Structure formats: structure tokens, C-alpha cells
Amino acid sequence: MQARVASRAYLYLLIAFSIVVLGYSIWMLYGGLLSMKEGNMENFYFTALVSVIGIMLALSSLTQIRRRVSILPRIGAKVLTVALCGKCDFKLIRNFSLGDYVFKEAGKCQQCSESMYISQIYQEEPKKKQD
Amino acid sequence: MKVYNSQLIVLEKIREASQLIPLFLSASLPFGQSSDLNTVISLLMYLSFIVLMLFGQKVQVRFMLLEVDGVLKRLEYMKNEAKLLTLKTLKEIGKPKEDPTPELNMMLEQFLISPEGMDPAGLVWKLDHILNVRDMKFKDDVKKIAPEADESQINNLENLIEASQAVNTIYRIVRHFYLLGKRTSSFYIIFQIQMILPLIMQEVDALMAAGKAFSQGQPIGDGIGALVAAKFMRGLEKRKLDRDIVAAETMIEGRRVIPLKAEGPGGNVGKPGDAMRQIIEENKGKIAMVVMVDAALKLEGDKTGDLSEGVGAAIGGPGTERFKIEEEAVKHKIPVYAIIVKESILEAIAPMKKEISDAAELVTTRIRKLILDRTKEGETVVLAGIGNTVGIGQ
């Protein structure tokens, strides 16, 4: 658990650092553009080179973090249990609880009091675009 | 070999392109010929060019080692997480009187020696025997460290330990290549492990998800075959067949259908080959058709949960069960049809996705159509639902 907290803290630190680098690089590029207007081309070329490298590194780092974070909800995704009434087709969807299995009896139907059974157990789709 | 050649061609192209750098520098550096900064940058460029020419491969090796080192740290973390989850589940379900850690450590390092293949005659039966011994020993070892667990929980724990064992083995193999590459500084040793890192990580992610599913007894994607067979069995009288398989009997428009699957809801794949042989012998070979349903790995771009129909024994594993089914089918001239549900490696061993679960209904419709199209009234059909039946009853 402590390792997990440390890993999350490291992730947030990395995001903060990347954002700071990105912000500083953009500010530097803006400064370079100003010096180009003033005719100081030497300063412009230098700052442009350094700031473009900074922007690229920060963006690459943020992209990699995004890819890592996108895996996390898939691992901790919610699993749902669907209980179905054999008579009136009433469907009850709830969170999976330990001991559930497909075709297990799932109590009485709320509508017709017939016995229900678990018809499906599946992992809920994360609310994001498909890969 | 092809990959190595193309790598060399790319390096050669980079080297050719880098020869143009001095020309580029003299032509287009914007700082002015007399500038001190220009001289320093030019010198640095020349120096870096020479350094890359002489030590390029060593630099590349260092970068690759850094990447493998990062992945190795992540793998170590995942291996420890998998072990912790296994221990926690063992203690919760099995309620052992003593600390199960030493036994678990021993089980995580267990191995299986495949039979010698110099004389291939009878190889399948030798492998089958070794697998049976391994299964029995593994189950007994689990029972010892989880005395309070019931049969289906024992099966789940067995699968959980196997997932943890797989993560542990992958970690040790990657560490072996990393340390060997570091010690020898061999480009090719490090290159081959670095090349397959994304695939390794994909598999480990899948195993971690599988561990979670087994610890809680949730159905996994691979269980789609068992789920389909269970749909045909629901409400019918079941009987146990050889090696953890259950079967029932039902009628579909005058055809006698015998659905079979591994006994659930514990994590189990059973031995469908042995059960199939038993059914065929009981019916004196008079089986009109065998239909097998299983999950199959999709290609990138294929849609999860899509169905595909074909012929042949749809069953994975070490091959012994497929061999037995094919032997019986040839002996009695029984046609074997297969329906597969497409899914990725991650989806196959992670908790079952909705698309896969929904596909079960489509598969039953397809099976009915296949049976009606290919058999006559009064004939017998065997329907084998292949796959791990964790979280699926019957």
C-alpha cells in the first residue's frame, strides 16, 4: 500500500515537473520571439532551439504518463453482476460480490417473486474512447 | 536475422547522413562565422559526431540497458504485488495455521520437464502423464497451505498461484537477460530482450488482471466456451465425466445434444479430450458431429466478441487434449466443427468483458443453426465448451 502511494506521488511529481518545463519553454520561446522583433537574432536562435527541445521533451513525457495512467482504470475496472428473472425477464444489475457465479440462484424477483439467477458477470467498460 | 540486417542498414544510413553535418554547419549556422558560440557549437558537433562514430553502439547499449532497467523495476513491483495478493487470498480463504510464505515461495519456483522428443512415438502420452502428475502435486500442495478452502476455492487458488508463478518467471527471465547483457555489454543480448519488452509488459498486465479475477472467482474471457455449454445445460440433470468435466443431455428439434464443460464455478479447464473419448465410447462411435466452442486470440484490428466458424478441434493448451480429440474423431470419422469468439490475450485472462459475455447468445444461435443444417433427426451431437470455467456454474 505504501509502495502504491509512493508510486502515485512520483507520478504527480513527474506531471508537475513536465508542466513546469513546458510552461518555462513556452515562456522562453515567447521571449525569443520578442528578441527577434528587436533584431537580436543570435538570442532568438539560441532560445528557439532550447525552448523547442524543452517543449518536445515535456510533451513526450506527458504523453508517456498519459499512456501509463490509461492502463490504471482497466486494471481496477468495476465488475458487475446481472441477475435475471426466468419468468418475467426482470433484470437487476449490481456490483459483483464475492461468491457470485454465473447460474447461481440470486433470490426472489422484486416484480413476480419467482426465483432469479445470475445470468452474466462482466467487467464494466471504462468511459473512454476505444483503442 | 532480417531484423539485424535492417538495423545495420538504418545505422549505415544514419552514418551517411551524419557525414553531411559539417557541410550543413558551415552553410547555415546563423550566429556568424566569427562568433565564439558558433565555434563552440561546431566543435561540439564534430566531437559528438566522432564520439558517435567510435562509441555509437556502446551509447545505444547504455540507453537500451536504461530502458530494460526501468521495465525490470516495474516487473519487480508487479511480481511482489502478485505474490502479496496470492498470500492475502490464501490467508483469507485457506486459513492456514502456519505462515504459508515458505511453501508459496517453493511453489512459485516449481518447474516441469517436458519429455524427451528424440523418439516422438508416444510423446503425447508421456507429456499427458507428466501434466497429470504436475496437476495432482500442485493441487495437493495448495490443499496443504489452504486447509479450509473447498474444492472450487482450491481450483481458484491454484489458478491464482499459477498466474503469480508466470509473473515471477517472466521477471526472472528479463532479469537474466538484463544482467547477462550488462556483464557482457553484448549489443545483441540486450537488443533481443529490449525488442520484445512491449509484448512482455502486455502479457504481465494480463496476468495481473487474471490474478485479481481468480482471487475473487470472477469469470474470465477464456470462459466463453464454458459459458455457452452451461447455457445449454441449465436446469438439466448433470453427470460427472473423466477429469473434472460435467455433461448433460438435451434435445434440439429431434437431435440429441450432449453439452460438456469443465466443472465450475472454480477455476478449472478439465480434460475435455478424455471426456470426449468416454462419450464417444459410450455411444459406440455413433456421434454425428462434434461442435467445439472456445475463445481465440484476435488479430489487432479485429473486434472483440466477433464470432468465426471453422473446422477442427478448437482447444489450446499443451496439445495433448487436441490430440486425443483428433484421434477419436479420425477413428470414428466424426466431423469436428469449431466456433471461436475473438479476444485479445489481455481480454482472455482478465475479467470477462460485456462484448464477450453478450457473444454467448450469438454463439448459441449459431450452434443451433449448425446442428440443424448438418445433422438429421435422431442423431447425436457433442457440444464441447472449452475454457476456464472460473465464476461459471452449470
Interface residues (C-beta under 8 A of the other chain):
Chain A: A3 S7 M41 E42 Y45 F46 I71 R74 I75 A77 V79 F96 L98 G99 D100 Y101 V102 F103 K104 Q120 I121 Y122 Q123 E124 E125
Chain B: P30 F31 G32 S35 L37 Y77 N80 D205 M208 A209 K212 Q216 G217 Q218 P219 L227 A230 R234 G264 P265 A350 P351 M352 K353 K354 I356 S357 G391 I392 G393 Q394
